Amino acid sequence: MLKNKLIFEKPVLITKPVMVDLTELNHELREVWNSGWLTNNGYKHQELEVRLRNEIFNNFATSLVVNATIGLLIALKTLDIKGEVITTPFTFPATAHAISWAGLKPIFCDIDPVTMNIDSEKIESLITDRTSAIVGVHVFGNPCDVEKIDKIAKKYNLKVIYDAAHAFELEINDRSIVNYGDASVFSFHATKLFHTAEGGAIVFKEKSMKGKCDIIKNFGIKGDDVVECGINGKMNELQAAVGLLMLKEKEEERELRKLIEGIYMKELSGVDGVILPNREKKVTKNSLQYFVIRVDADKFGKTRDDVFEELRKNNVFARKYFYPLCTEYNHYSCKNIDIKNAEKIVEQVLCLPFHGGLSIKDATAITKIIKNISKK
Ligand code: T4K
């Protein structure tokens, strides 16, 4: 009976990984098998690193890693960050946790009400003599206020690391996002448009950082010596093989996502109380990683949680990324800090299903469910 009421017979998830062609993957893996080399800077790893550096990351020093969380940790260690790090509370746990695992203290700064990124106007008031870095996150592929952050960093002699987990191929005024900050850390998790099942990359502005980073991600070993307090952060050959095939697939996935984005934008524009993603003019290439709406309950007549539940009843599994805020985690004591914008936005955000496997019909049906809720 219930089944008949469902608009979707099968669950519609927030994402669906691009599954590379199995025959081609077999071919790649046969080469790996024949080489007898499975990890530790193997041939596929080397090839993917060079191709990403040359084709995507502007020829900047690139180091592949096992995932972006460890990538953030390694970037913080490579840049020798100490003491306090100013960051955003509106992010995936990985950002703040990498800071903590690096033995540093995250200082949470409020976010901008439009971009949902760290509010560059509020950073300076949090700087102390213990601050050594700013970690911004290009949330949902919205670029941080990179120019202002660079200026602040110069003025106070701070390092800047961007968590670019959502920002693959993001460009501002035709310039890759890797041009900003000292390092950008990308995630290649299965849920990302470009993926290696699990994986990531650190891209450094300064060339010399790669040598140190590669030592840190390999236990700190240099030749016969151990010269850094390193970790195991290496990407293996199986991951790299998937990545090489994904380089072929990503454009088609981008095009399919553009269509879905167009449907969502068209069908939901003008719906009172539904705030659509703010696409800034300066963003000349969008990372197309997430499609996030905000529900203004006063205008929409229903809360974000009502929309979430109604979608769920219809077998659509949207996600409340990034609820709860990092400041709510038990292991951070964050009383009396002024993060009003973040507190408001975290109650409004809802990421809709967004991947190339979603049909135009399905995307349209999702928007209909949302529009109907306000009428109930
Ligand atoms: N910084 C930021 C800002 C991030 O958002 C992330 C990760 C990181 C850093 C750290 O990057 P990594 O260390 O992971 O490289 C997922 C991803 O696991 C995570 O990478 C991502 N951000 C985060 C936003 O989303 P969960 O806990 O929501 O994953 P899960 O298992 O609930 O899966 C999400 C949806 O995808 C589900 O509906 C199921 C579907 N799915 C998932 C996988 C893995 C599939 O259909 N197939 C699959 O293979 O974290």
Residues whose N, C-alpha, C, O or C-beta is under 5 A from the ligand:
A	BS01	T4K	L13 I14 T15 K16 P17 N67 A68 T69 T91 F92 A94 T95 D163 A165 S187 F188 H189 A190 T191 G199 G200
